[in-house]
């Protein structure tokens, strides 16, 4: 009978990008909206600033994630190319290197050598990628996936405070945007923590704290300068 297992590490690639995108979308857009509202701006100006922040932020997140993860992917490919060349020209040394890794992990030398020989006979590059370089299929960099997840979730996150701007009374707009955004941030942090196997309470509180700090800072700037954008 098979014992099926699902590991949370399989989700880490898209989960990190998605959580970062949604969190940044809520925090940056809500902070922008609260800051402009605190300066006494009319609703259409606040909404325009928020929409501009949504578009610019989503594109910025996509570009940033793509460049960052592409750099990681390029490094992985370069390491694999180097390893492929060493396997072609120095196979005995590579076999010993892999066996030494297993010895350091607790196997006796003879068993470590047997394991190394058998794994290299099956797929030498995969064995060295996993055990020497730390590159696995689950953790492999995927630039397009990361960019798309970040952009999409940023846009969704940014849309939440904008909906409040559209429907909330102007008098209480800053308060309602802040409150709704903090609730969404706490829920996002809790969901991400639960998906990753951590405490949802700690995850929610952590995200909400930094969101509250960002919105308080922009509200203070708006109040201090009191400039109405025209």
C-alpha positions as CSV (number, residue, x, y, z in Angstrom):
1,X,0.0,0.0,0.0
2,X,1.4,3.4,-1.0
3,X,1.8,6.1,1.6
4,X,1.1,9.4,-0.2
5,X,2.7,12.5,1.2
6,X,2.4,16.1,0.3
7,X,5.1,18.5,1.4
8,X,4.6,22.2,1.9
9,X,8.0,23.0,0.4
10,X,6.5,22.2,-3.1
11,X,4.4,25.4,-2.7
12,X,7.3,27.7,-1.7
13,X,8.0,29.1,-5.2
14,X,4.6,30.5,-6.1
15,X,3.5,31.0,-2.5
16,X,6.3,33.4,-1.7
17,X,5.6,35.5,-4.9
18,X,1.9,35.5,-4.3
19,X,2.0,36.5,-0.7
20,X,4.5,39.2,-1.4
21,X,2.4,40.6,-4.3
22,X,-0.9,40.6,-2.4
23,X,0.7,42.1,0.8
24,X,2.5,44.8,-1.2
25,X,-0.6,45.6,-3.2
26,X,-2.7,46.2,0.0
27,X,0.0,48.0,2.0
28,X,1.3,50.3,-0.8
29,X,-2.1,51.2,-2.2
30,X,-3.8,51.6,1.1
31,X,-0.9,53.7,2.4
32,X,-0.9,55.9,-0.8
33,X,-4.7,56.4,-0.5
34,X,-4.6,57.2,3.2
35,X,-1.7,59.7,2.7
36,X,-3.5,61.5,-0.1
37,X,-6.8,61.5,1.8
38,X,-5.1,62.8,4.9
39,X,-4.0,65.8,2.8
40,X,-7.6,66.7,2.2
41,X,-7.9,65.6,-1.4
42,X,-11.2,65.0,-3.1
43,X,-12.4,61.5,-3.8
44,X,-11.6,61.5,-7.5
45,X,-8.0,62.5,-6.8
46,X,-7.6,59.8,-4.2
47,X,-9.0,57.2,-6.5
48,X,-6.8,58.3,-9.4
49,X,-3.7,58.1,-7.2
50,X,-4.8,54.6,-6.1
51,X,-5.4,53.3,-9.6
52,X,-2.0,54.7,-10.7
53,X,-0.4,53.0,-7.8
54,X,-2.1,49.7,-8.7
55,X,-0.9,49.8,-12.3
56,X,2.6,50.9,-11.6
57,X,3.0,48.6,-8.6
58,X,1.7,45.5,-10.5
59,X,4.2,46.1,-13.4
60,X,7.0,46.9,-11.0
61,X,6.4,43.7,-9.0
62,X,6.3,41.6,-12.2
63,X,9.5,43.2,-13.5
64,X,11.2,42.9,-10.2
65,X,10.3,39.3,-9.6
66,X,11.2,38.3,-13.2
67,X,14.6,40.0,-13.0
68,X,15.3,38.6,-9.5
69,X,14.2,35.0,-10.2
70,X,15.9,35.1,-13.7
71,X,19.2,35.9,-12.0
72,X,18.6,32.9,-9.7
73,X,17.7,30.7,-12.7
74,X,20.8,31.9,-14.6
75,X,23.0,31.0,-11.6
76,X,21.4,27.5,-11.3
77,X,21.9,26.9,-15.1
78,X,25.6,28.0,-14.9
79,X,26.2,25.7,-11.9
80,X,24.6,22.8,-13.7
81,X,26.6,23.4,-16.9
82,X,29.8,23.4,-14.7
83,X,28.7,20.2,-13.0
84,X,27.9,18.6,-16.4
85,X,31.3,19.4,-17.7
86,X,33.0,18.0,-14.5
87,X,31.0,14.8,-14.8
88,X,32.1,14.4,-18.4
89,X,35.8,14.9,-17.6
90,X,36.3,14.0,-13.9
91,X,33.8,11.4,-13.1
92,X,35.9,9.4,-10.5
93,X,36.5,12.7,-8.6
94,X,32.8,13.6,-8.8
95,X,31.9,10.1,-7.5
96,X,34.2,10.6,-4.5
97,X,32.9,14.0,-3.9
98,X,29.3,12.7,-3.8
99,X,30.4,9.9,-1.5
100,X,32.1,12.3,0.9
101,X,28.8,14.3,1.1
102,X,27.0,11.2,2.2
103,X,29.7,10.4,4.8
104,X,29.3,13.9,6.3
105,X,25.6,13.1,6.5
106,X,26.1,10.0,8.6
107,X,26.7,7.0,6.2
108,X,29.8,4.9,6.6
109,X,32.4,5.3,3.8
110,X,31.7,2.0,2.1
111,X,27.9,2.5,2.1
112,X,28.3,6.1,1.0
113,X,30.4,5.0,-2.0
114,X,27.8,2.4,-3.0
115,X,25.0,4.9,-2.8
116,X,27.0,7.4,-4.8
117,X,27.9,4.9,-7.5
118,X,24.3,3.7,-7.8
119,X,22.8,7.2,-7.9
120,X,25.3,8.4,-10.5
121,X,24.5,5.3,-12.6
122,X,20.9,6.3,-12.5
123,X,21.2,10.1,-13.1
124,X,24.6,11.6,-12.2
125,X,23.6,15.2,-12.9
126,X,20.4,15.0,-10.8
127,X,22.3,13.4,-7.9
128,X,24.9,16.2,-7.9
129,X,22.3,18.9,-8.5
130,X,20.3,17.8,-5.5
131,X,23.0,16.7,-3.0
132,X,25.9,19.0,-3.9
133,X,24.3,22.1,-5.3
134,X,20.9,22.0,-3.4
135,X,18.9,22.3,-6.6
136,X,15.7,20.4,-6.7
137,X,12.6,20.3,-9.0
138,X,10.4,21.9,-6.3
139,X,12.8,24.7,-5.6
140,X,13.9,25.5,-9.2
141,X,13.6,29.1,-10.1
142,X,10.6,29.9,-12.5
143,X,10.8,33.5,-13.6
144,X,7.5,33.7,-15.5
145,X,5.6,32.0,-12.8
146,X,6.9,34.3,-10.1
147,X,6.3,37.4,-12.2
148,X,2.7,36.5,-13.1
149,X,1.9,35.5,-9.5
150,X,3.3,38.8,-8.1
151,X,1.6,41.0,-10.7
152,X,-1.8,39.3,-10.4
153,X,-1.9,39.2,-6.6
154,X,-0.6,42.7,-6.3
155,X,-3.5,43.9,-8.5
156,X,-6.0,41.9,-6.4
157,X,-4.5,43.3,-3.2
158,X,-4.5,46.8,-4.4
159,X,-8.1,46.6,-5.6
160,X,-9.3,46.0,-2.0
161,X,-8.6,49.5,-0.6
162,X,-9.8,51.1,-3.9
163,X,-13.2,49.5,-3.4
164,X,-13.4,51.1,0.0
165,X,-12.5,54.5,-1.6
166,X,-15.3,54.2,-4.1
167,X,-18.0,53.3,-1.6
168,X,-16.9,54.8,1.8
169,X,-18.1,58.2,3.0
170,X,-15.3,60.7,2.4
171,X,-15.4,61.9,6.0
172,X,-14.4,58.5,7.3
173,X,-12.4,57.3,4.2
174,X,-9.0,57.1,5.8
175,X,-10.3,55.3,8.8
176,X,-12.3,52.8,6.8
177,X,-9.5,52.2,4.3
178,X,-7.1,51.5,7.1
179,X,-9.5,49.2,9.0
180,X,-10.5,47.2,5.9
181,X,-6.8,46.9,4.8
182,X,-5.7,45.7,8.2
183,X,-8.4,43.1,8.3
184,X,-7.3,41.9,4.8
185,X,-3.7,41.9,5.7
186,X,-4.3,39.9,8.9
187,X,-6.3,37.4,6.9
188,X,-3.6,37.2,4.2
189,X,-0.9,36.6,6.8
190,X,-2.9,34.0,8.6
191,X,-3.7,32.2,5.3
192,X,-0.1,32.2,4.1
193,X,1.1,31.0,7.5
194,X,-1.5,28.2,7.6
195,X,-0.6,27.2,4.0
196,X,3.0,27.0,5.0
197,X,2.4,25.1,8.1
198,X,3.0,27.9,10.6
199,X,0.8,29.6,13.2
200,X,-1.9,31.7,11.5
201,X,-2.1,34.0,14.6
202,X,1.6,34.9,14.4
203,X,1.4,35.3,10.6
204,X,-1.6,37.5,10.7
205,X,-0.3,39.7,13.5
206,X,3.1,40.1,11.8
207,X,1.6,41.3,8.5
208,X,-1.0,43.5,10.1
209,X,1.7,45.2,12.2
210,X,3.8,46.3,9.3
211,X,0.8,47.4,7.3
212,X,-0.4,49.6,10.2
213,X,3.0,51.1,10.5
214,X,3.2,52.0,6.8
215,X,-0.3,53.5,6.8
216,X,0.4,55.5,9.9
217,X,3.5,56.9,8.4
218,X,1.9,58.1,5.2
219,X,-1.1,59.5,7.1
220,X,1.3,61.5,9.2
221,X,3.0,62.9,6.1
222,X,-0.3,63.8,4.5
223,X,-1.4,65.6,7.7
224,X,2.0,67.4,8.1
225,X,2.2,68.7,4.6
226,X,-1.6,69.1,4.1
227,X,-1.1,69.5,0.4
228,X,-4.2,69.0,-1.8
229,X,-3.3,67.4,-5.2
230,X,-5.0,69.1,-8.0
